[in-house]
Amino acid sequence: MRNVLEHASPYGASKADAERDVADALMAVITVDSHRLPGSRWPVALEPILGRSPLQRHLFHLDRVGVQRCMVLLGTGEDVRDAEAECARQIATLALRGMTMTCHARDDSPVSSSRDECGHIVIARGSTVCDPRLYDAVVAAGKPRWVADSPQGRGEATRPTAIPVGLARLDVGALSRQAGADQEQVWEALVASVLEPAGRLDVGDLPTYLPSLRRHLRPFWCDVRTTTDQKRAARLILDAAQKGVNDFPARYLHPVPENLLARTLAGTRVTPNQVTILTSILAFTATYLFASHVFGWGLVLALLVDVLDGVDGKLARITLQMSPGGGRLDHTLDVAFEFSWYVALGWGLSVSSGHALAWRLGLWLIGVMIASRALSGVYKLRTGREVHDHRAFDRAFRLVAGRRNIYVMVLVVGLLAGHLWEAFIVVFGWGVVTALVYLMRSVMVLGVRAA
C-alpha cells in the first residue's frame, strides 16, 4: 500500500522543485479537437481512461511541474458550450496545487492577441496520454522543443520514423499565428519542426529508471483516436503503476488480481484511502483469529490482505490520487498490523500447542524486522538506492527475502503440512538470515564508497 506523493515525480523532489522554479513563468495550452469515439458524448480528450480523462492527466502533470495558467482550446463556440461544463466538473475532481484553467473557442483564444513573440508556452494535444517524465523533460529543456518518438533515437532518426508525441514547448508567436485554425491544422502546421533533430526531444533519450517504482521503464505515450487506442493507453498506465523489484508473490502472483481490482475500482468513487482502511480491518481481523488460534481462516485473510496491499497504491497512481497523508496512513497501518500478526501467531501457538517459546519468538521476529528496516534506511540514506535494488544479487535475493508475503506463504505451507509451529521457526530463522544479508551488503557497499 504505497499511495504516496513520491510516485508523482519519477525524478524525486529536488529535481521537481527545480523544474517548478523554471516553469513559474510558463503557461500551457491544451488543444481539444472534436473527434469522438463511437457512441461517446464528449470529445475523446474528455473520455475517462481508468477513471481519468486525457485532459485531466495533462492538467495534473502540468500543475505538478509548476505551470500556473492553462487554457483549453475546445474548437468552435458550440463545442465550448457543450463541453465547458464537463471540463469544469473534471477539474473540480482534481487536487491541483493552484493552477488556473480557462476554456476558450479556438477563434477566441487570448493567445491570438498576444504580442509577446519571445515568450514560451507548453502545448499539449488533448487526446494524448503521456508519461509524467515527458512533462518534466519539456519544462527542463528551457527552450523550444518538440517531443518525438523514434526507434533509432535522436542521433540516427530519419524523417519517416520521427513520430510527434503531442507535447511541446514553443514560442508564443508560433501558436498565436495559428489562432482560429482547426486543431488538426494547428498540429499539422507546427509539427514540421519535429522532423529536425536539432529541435527534437526524443523519448528514447530520456532516463528509463524510476527510483520510486524500482524498475526501468521507457517513457510511454499514446494518442487516443480509437477504442483500441483507449485500451492500449489503459494498459500502459496500469503497467507504469507496477513496481519492479519485489518478492516472489508480489511479482508473479499478485499483479493479475491487483490489476483487475484496480481497473474495476478506477471507474468508481472508491478512494485509495478507503481501500487502505478496508485492508487494515481485514488484517486486524486476521490478528484476532491468530490470537484465538483459528490459524486457517487467519491465513486466508492474510493472503487476501497481501493482494489488497498493492491495490490502494496502484489505484492512487492510475487515478492521480497520490497524497502524503495517504502514504503516512498506509505505512503506519502496514507496520501495525504486520507486527501484530507475529505476536498474535506466537501467542496462539503457545496456547494451542503448549510451546511457551512461541510468543517470545514473535517478539524476537519483530526485533529482527526492525533491524532489517533500520539497515535498509541507512543504506538508502547513504547511497540513494534501496538495499534490495542496487546490484543483480540484491534484486535476486529480494524475490525470497524475509518479509510479510514470503512469511505468509511459508506459514500456509506449514499449516497444510500440519507443522505450523515448525514453519513459524523457519520464518524467524529466515528473518535473521535476511537481516544478516542486508548487514553484509551494507558493510560491503558502504565500505567501498568510504574507501
N, C-alpha and C positions, 0 to 999 in steps of 0.2 A: 504494500500500500504506500505508494510514493507520489502522491499528487502535490508535489512541491514546486515552488516557483523556479527552481534551477532548470527545470525542463523547458522553460520558456526561452532560455537563451543557451544555445549549444556551445557558445564560446565562454560562458562564465560571466559573472557580474562585472568584473573590471573592464573587459572589452566592451560589453554592452553599455556601460556608463560612458566610456569614451566616445562610442558611436553616437550616443544620445546627445552629447555635447555638440558634436558635429551637425547633428540633424535638427538642432533647435530652430535654425532659420529656414528649414525646408518645409515645403508644402507638398501635398500629394494630390493626384487626380486619378480617380478610378473610372474607366470608361465602361459603361454597361450597354451592350448592344441589345437589340430587340429579339435576338434569336431565342426560341423557346423549344423545349423538348416536347415530344408528342403528349398531349393531354395536360401539359403544365399551364398553370395560371400566370406564372411570373417568368420574366427573363431568366435564362439559365444561371446567371450570376446570383440570383436570389433564391434558387432552389437548394434545400439543405442536402449536405453530404455528411453522413454521420453526425447529424444534429446541428451542423453549422454550414451556412452557405459560403460559397467562394468570396462573396463580398464581405461577410463577417470575418473571414480568415484574413483577408487583406487588411481590414481596419485594425484587427487585433495586433497583427505583427507590425504594421506601420506605427501604431501607437507605442508598441514595445520599444522600437528603436528611436523613439523621441519625436516623430513628426507631429507638429502641433495643429495643423489645419489640413483638412481633407475635403475635396469636392468630388461628388459622384455625378458624372455626366450620364444622364438617362436617355438621351436621344431627343425625340420630339416633345412638345408640350404635353401631348396626350399621354406619352409614356411616363412623364413626370407625375401627372395627376393619378395615374393608375398605380404606380409603384412607390411613390413617395411615402405613403402611409406604411407600406410594408417595410421599407428601408428604416423608417423611424422605429418600428416595432423591433426589428432585428438589432438595431443599435442599442436599444434600451436593455436588451438581454446580455450585452457585453460589459465586462468590468474594465472599462477603459480608464486610463490614468488622467485624462483631461483633454484629449484631442477633440476639437470641434469638427462637426461634419455637416455639410450642406448638400442639398440636391439641386441640380440645375439641368435645364434643357441644353442640348449641345449648341443651339443657336443663341443662347442667352447666358453663356458662361462668363464669369468675371475674368477668366484668363484671356478672353478675346479682346478685352480692353486694356490689357497690361502693356505698359511701355518699357518695362524692365527687360531688356533683351539679354542681360548679363546674369540674371538670377537662375537658380537651378530648381527643378521640380521633379518629383518622383512620380512616374506614371505607371499604372498597372492595368492590365486587361482584366475586366471584372469576371470573366468566365474561367480564368486560370487559377489553379490551386498550386501554391508554391511552398517549398521548404523554407522554414524560418531563416536559414543561413543565407538565402538569396537576398532577403531584405537587408541583413547585416552587411553583406558584401556591397550592395548598391550604395548604401549610406556611407560606408567606409571608403568608397572609391574617391570621393571628394571632387569628382569631375564627371562630365557626361560619359555615361557608359550604358551599353545595351547588354542585357543578359541573354546569352545564346547557349545552345547545347550543340556540341559537336563530338562525335565518337572519337575523332583523332586528337582533340584538344586544341588549344589555341595555336600552337606552333605549326601544325600541319593541316589545319582546317581549310577546306576549299568551299567555294560558294554553294554548291548543291547540298553540302552537309551541315551548314550553319543554320540551325533552326532557332528563330526568335522565341524566347520563353514567354514574353508578355509582361516584362518588368524592366524598367529602365530609369535612368537619371539623365535628364537633358535640360537644355536651356529653355527658359520660359518662352522665349520667342519662337522656338521650334514648334511648340504646341499652340501658341496663340495664333500662328499663321494658318493653323488647320481648324480654327474655331468655325463651327457651323457645319462642318463636314460630317458625314456618317461615320460611326465608329470604325467600321471596316475600312473606310477610306483613310481615316486618321492613321491606323496602323500600317496600311499598305504604303502610305506616303512616308512614314517615319522609319520603318524597319530596314530601309535600304542600307543604312549605315551599319547594321548588324553584320553585314556580309564582309565588312572591312575589319581584319584582325586588330588593327590599332584602336578601334573604338569598341571592342567587344570584351565582355567579361564572361569567360567561358565556364559553364557549370563544371566541366571536367577538371578545371584547375583549382577548384575550391577544396578546402580540407574535408576529409571524409570521416575523421574520428570525432565521435560525440562522447565527451567525458561523462556527462550525466547519464547516458544510456550504456556506457562501457562497450561501445561497438563502433565499427567502421560502417558508414552508410553514405553512399553517393547522394548528394542533394537531389531531391526529386521535384518534379513539376508535372502538371497535366492540364492541358487546355480542354475544358469540358464542352463538347459540341453535340455529343450523342449519349444515349443511355449507357452504351458500352464504355465511353469515357468516364461517365459518372461512377460506374462500378470500379473502373481502374483507379480513379482518384481515391475512392474509399479504401481500396487495398493498399495503396501507397501510404495513406495517412495512418492506417492501422499498423502497417509494418514499421513505420517510423516511430511508433509508440512502444515498440517491443525492446526490452533491454537485451543486451548481448551476452555478456559473461554472467552465467548463472549456474545454480546447481542442476543436477540431472532432472529432477521432476519439473522445476520451473522452466527449463529449457526445452524439454522434449514432451512432457505430459500435459502441462498446464496451458500452453498457448491456445490450443483449439477451444476448450471450454471458455477460457478467458476472453478470447476474441469474439466468440458467439455471444457471450453476456454483454460485453462492452458495445458491440454493434447493436444489440437489441435495446439496451438502455440509452444509447445515444439519442434516439428519437423520442425519448420520454422526458418527463420532468424530474426523474430521479437524479440526484446530485451525487458526486463522488463522496462527499462527507456522509450522506445517508448510507451509502454502501459501506463506508468505514464503520459507522455505528452498528449496522446490522451484522457485519463480520465480527465485531467485538462482542456483541451479545451472544452470538453462536460460540465464540471462543471461550467466554467465561462460563457458558453452559457446559462446555466440554470440561472445564476446570472442575465444576461441581461433580460431574459424572466420574472423573478420575478420582477425586477425593472420596466418592461414595463407592469406590471400586467397581463401577459399571464401565469397565475398560473398553468393551466392544463398541458401544454407542459413542463413547467419548472419542475413540479414534475415528469413527465415521465422521463425527463433526469436525475433528481435527483435519481430516482430508479435505472436507468441504471448505474449511477456513483457509487452507493453503491455496486453494484455487481462487477463492474470493479475494484473497490478499493482494492479488495482482490486478484485480478488476478496477478498483477505485482509481489507482494511479493511471492506468491506461485510459479509463473513461475521462479523467481530468485532462489528459493530454490531447485526446482526439476532439473533445468538446470545448477546449480552451478555457477550462475552469481551474487552472492551477492557482494555488494560493498558499502563502506561507503559513497561515492559520491551519489550513487543511493538512499541510505537511507536519506541523507540530502535533496536531491531534493524532494523526496516523502513527507517527513514530512513538509517541507516548503510550498509546493503547497497544501497539505492537509489542513493545518491551514488557508491558504489564501483564498481558495475557500469556505471553510465551513463558515468562519466568513462573507465572502461577501454575502452568501445566506441570513443570518439573517438580515443584513442591507437592502439588496435589497427587501426581503419579507416585512419588515416593511415599507419601502418607497412605494412599490407597493400597499400595503393595505391602507396606508394613503391617496394615490391618488384616488384609486378606491372606497373605502368605506367611506372616509371622517373622519376616525379615526386618529386624529392628534397624538395620543399617540403611534401609531403603530411603527413608525420609531425609537422612543426612546426605545420602548420595544426591538427592535432588538439590539440596542447598549447595553442595560442592559443585555440581554441574553449573549452577547459576554463577558461582565464583569463576569457574573456568571460562564461561562465555563472556563475563565482564572483562576478564584478562584479554581474551581474543579481540573484543571490541576496542579495548584500550590500545593494543598493539596496532590494530588497523588504523585507528585515529592518528597515532603518532606517525605511522608510515605515510599516510596521506598528507599530513601536515608538512613533513619533510621533503616529500618527493612530488606532491601534487597528483599522485596516482593512487588508486586503490591497491592494497596489498595483493589482492587476487586478480589484478588486471595489469601487471607490469611486464611479465615475461610469459612465454609459452607454457612453462611449468606451472606458473601461478594460475593461468586460465584453465589448464587441465585439472589441477588439484581442486579448483573451485567446483567442478562437477560433483565431487564426492566429499567436499569439506564438511566438517561438522556444523550444521545449522538446522533450523527447525524442520524444513522439508525432508532432509535426509533422516533426521531423528524419527520423525513420524513414520517414514517408510520402514525403518528398522524395527520400530515397535509393532507395526502392523504384521510384519513377517513373524516376529516373536510371538505375538498373540495367536496367529493362525497355527504356529508350530507348538503351542502350549508351553512356551518358555518366555513369558513376558518379563519375568524378573531378570533372567539372563540377558534379554535384549536391552533392558534398562542399564545393565552393567556395561554392555557393549557401547551404548550411547554415551555414557560417561567417559569410557576409555577413548572413544573416537574424538570426543570434545577435547580431551587432554592432548591427543596427537595433533589435532588441528591447531591448538594454541602453540604447541612446540614448533610446528612447521612455520607458522606466522612469525614466531620469535626468531627462528633460524633465518628466514628470508629478510626480516628487518635488519638483523645484525649484518648479514652479507651485503645487502644493498646500501644501507646507510654507512657501513664501514668503508665500502668502495668510494662512495661520494665524499666522505670525510678525507680519505687519502688523496 
